[in-house]
Amino acid sequence: MLEQTKLTIKEKIGYALGDGAANIAWRGVATFLFIYYTDVFGLSPATVGVLFLAARFSDGISDVLMGVIGDRTNSKYGKFRPWILWTAIPLGVILSLLFTSPDFSDKGKIVYAYITYILFTLIYTANNIPYGALMAVMTGDDKERTSLGSYRMVGAFVGGMLVQGLLLYLVASFGKVSSTIQIEKLENKKYSVKIEALEDVSSVNVKTEDGIAMFTWGAGVNEALQNEEPSNRKSFAMKTGEKYSFIVEGEADLAEENISIIDQNNGYSKSIYVLSFFLIVFMLYTFYATKERVSPPKGQKSNLKQDFKDLITNKAWLVLLVVGLLFNIYNSIKQGIIVIYFTHYLNDQLLAASFLVGLMLASIAGAIVTAPLGKRLGKRNLFIYALVLSGTINALLFFCGPNDIILIFVLGIISEFFAAIFPTLFFAMLGDAADYSEFKNKRRATGLVYSAGSFASKFGGGIAGAIIGFVLTIYGYDGQSGASIKEAIPGIIMLMSWIPAIVTMIAAGLMVLYPLNQSKMDEVTLDLNARRAKV
């Protein structure tokens, strides 16, 4: 019997919420974990870069294994849906542990970071590969799958907007520190500020709300601190009852309410706990709302060797694997540097939240137009155009100064509009690659094909983290030292602009090799539907 190919709006929304949940985890990690590790947890950028890369070496194996396991799972819920149910709560828990900072030694912190981050990647694999493969078995219609891909990406970007738009504000709310502040005006735009802590805080961040004024340590602190250069924020450990003295210059009419004192550790942890709850709820609804309809050909026997042979001879899959890796490096560098860029170059961390929301809105628009543009231009051509346009526009950020806020927003939003087309097409095209393999080999291994999606996302993110760590290390970046941050500004600007743009140009060149144009997919879809109608 021919499987139902048209999906209800309810089912499409239910599927979309799953990627909303996944992106609370993935974009939360991609955007905030690097700066959390360096500025709050106290790890060096080189250590974080090595961690991100090292954790990815196991991903190729774990992703393929999960694809194989998914293809061989048989339950009353199907092959892939049960994994969404089984991993929903563990994924929320491990995300929370990533942003929890235990009071360990430096070595203990590194060990803790490795254990929790590797566990996160493994649990994310067990959740995301079955979730991605589910798209290919919900419908056998490649055009309907493209529509489902658009819904999925809208859900993904809404989840991303939830974490990227709210997290910094939640950190500021949950991280408020109890303290007393005394301000004495010395001269125009120059003040003596004394802060007394009413609680112990392992990592406090002190700045003015506008982020403009420069802080210099005052009397009563040790010589090392007194020799620090002025900076627009100070990060340090606070002790109950101790007073901390600063000279603050650069803002007029400074008052107590203009001084921001945030416990970043507590703020990040509680904020992520709240968002993890929503992740779990969204993921469970995805399990409830979806249904599997496409099955492997009747009589297909389990043959792992043949599955791998089919996979590595599938040119469409091989091209998508490499292109997916590249565009995820591009996206992950951009996501990983944004908060650092706004914090240390534009001197306004909370403005990053507005920028990230703007990017998410642009992403939603990009995902919505992907299906109609794909029908008009073809998926391969649209992919190439999007890669070139997004990268070129992003490279122009190199020429923006710290006062070019509007231009930075405009360039970032336009670039992100085209970047949103990448994943929307990518996951739909993985389904096409699975169909093509069945068309050519009369066998289907959907989970194995979709392992490319998780591998590209995670390994691309690892390479991106290593690139960020490598560049920042070259420029001497230390998230807890104002002087080193100032010296690292050129590296931060390059990471925000032309370094990721180079990656998209390479990906565009490789995408020319993709063999499945629309006429070929029409042939594949008609043939497979005819075969299934006879069953």
PyMOL commands that set and color helices and strands:
alter all, ss='L'
color gray80, all
select helices_A, chain A and resi 9-40+45-54+59-71+81-98+106-138+142-174+223-226+256-258+264-289+304-312+315-344+349-377+379-399+405-419+421-441+446-474+482-487+489-496+498-511+518-533
alter helices_A, ss='H'
color red, helices_A
select strands_A, chain A and resi 179-187+190-197+201-208+214-217+234-238+243-249+259-263
alter strands_A, ss='S'
color yellow, strands_A
deselect
rebuild
show_as cartoon
